[in-house]
Structures are given as structure tokens and as C-alpha cells.
Amino acid sequence: MRTLGKALSVVAAAAALSATAMAAPASAAVTIKVEQISSQTVREWWGVQVTCPPNQVLTGRSHYGDENAYTTYYCSRILINGEQVEVHTGDWTSPQRESRSDYSAPNDQVIVGRWHEGDENGYTRYRSAALYWQGRQVRLIDGDVSGQYTESSHTWQAKAGRVMTGRTHYGDENGKTTYRSATVYFEG
């Protein structure tokens, strides 16, 4: 009997070890970095189309003055485990009047460009993009809305690890602007 008990113990241990080896491995943690690496300063009145350089996304914007003043756009690259995320840029949106504009990128997409012409009665368009790393789509989670900024006197930067996903503006250059942002997320 004693031999049978040892044999059963060995079989049970082997079965437990086999089950452990066959279990799906736990998700590997990834390191995500959003690094600002470029900016563009333009006079939007003239209808300048601003798009971040290839494989970069919008993470900030500043504007001081009326519609004739300059606007600066801040673009960042996203790295996962030190490797650049691919940014697949889409088309421009339909125009909407700037004085009552409200845009949110589609789910799991980020803003990479803005095109504005004229004053608050002019039109604004946006350009969004999907993010991919190693052939898999990168997700955006924990959406957030900024406080209100006076359009003619502000600088907004996304918090660490976040990217721009939307913007609203109501009124003229003294009207209020808010920004939407989300955290870059990848299940490894």
C-alpha cells in the first residue's frame, strides 16, 4: 500500500506540474512613454493645415491673441518598451464652425491634426489616427476633460502618459476652450 500511495503522489505532482505548464502566461507588463519631440507655430487665419510629423500625435496647444495671432501645436511620439508606436493617420473631418465646435476622436483614436481658417465664424477640421504596436492596436483609456481656458490666452499640455482626443470651443477669441485627453494603454 505504501508503494501505491507514493505512486499516486508522484502522479498527482506530475499532473499539477503539467497543468501549470499549460496555463496561459500572465500578461507581460509594458513600459509606455509619451515624449514631446516637436512643435509647430502657425498663423491659423490663413487656413494652415497642421498635422504632426509621421508617427507623432498631438499632446498640447497654446494660443495668445485674436485670430491673427500665432498658435503652437505640441507633438509627441509614443514608445512601448522603447519601440516607436505606429500612427495610422485618417482623413480630415467635415468642417464645423469654430464658434461652436465640439470634436471627439473615434474610440481608441488620437488627434494628429487641426485645420482652421478665419475667425470664430470660420471653419475647423480635425484629423485623427489609430495607434499600433507590433501589429496590434493600442488602446486609449481613462478619458478626461480639462478645465476651461480662455482661447486668447492659454497653454494646455496633456498630463504624463496622455494624448489629445478632443477639443471644444464656444464663442470668439475670448470664449472658452476645453480639451479631452486619454491615457495610452496596451495589454501586453
C-alpha positions, 0 to 999 in steps of 0.5 A, a space after each residue: 500500500 505504501 508503494 501505491 500511495 507514493 505512486 499516486 503522489 508522484 502522479 498527482 505532482 506530475 499532473 499539477 506540474 503539467 497543468 501549470 505548464 499549460 496555463 496561459 502566461 500572465 500578461 507581460 507588463 509594458 513600459 509606455 512613454 509619451 515624449 514631446 519631440 516637436 512643435 509647430 507655430 502657425 498663423 491659423 487665419 490663413 487656413 494652415 493645415 497642421 498635422 504632426 510629423 509621421 508617427 507623432 500625435 498631438 499632446 498640447 496647444 497654446 494660443 495668445 491673441 485674436 485670430 491673427 495671432 500665432 498658435 503652437 501645436 505640441 507633438 509627441 511620439 509614443 514608445 512601448 518598451 522603447 519601440 516607436 508606436 505606429 500612427 495610422 493617420 485618417 482623413 480630415 473631418 467635415 468642417 464645423 464652425 469654430 464658434 461652436 465646435 465640439 470634436 471627439 476622436 473615434 474610440 481608441 483614436 488620437 488627434 494628429 491634426 487641426 485645420 482652421 481658417 478665419 475667425 470664430 465664424 470660420 471653419 475647423 477640421 480635425 484629423 485623427 489616427 489609430 495607434 499600433 504596436 507590433 501589429 496590434 492596436 493600442 488602446 486609449 483609456 481613462 478619458 478626461 476633460 480639462 478645465 476651461 481656458 480662455 482661447 486668447 490666452 492659454 497653454 494646455 499640455 496633456 498630463 504624463 502618459 496622455 494624448 489629445 482626443 478632443 477639443 471644444 470651443 464656444 464663442 470668439 477669441 475670448 470664449 472658452 476652450 476645453 480639451 479631452 485627453 486619454 491615457 495610452 494603454 496596451 495589454 501586453 
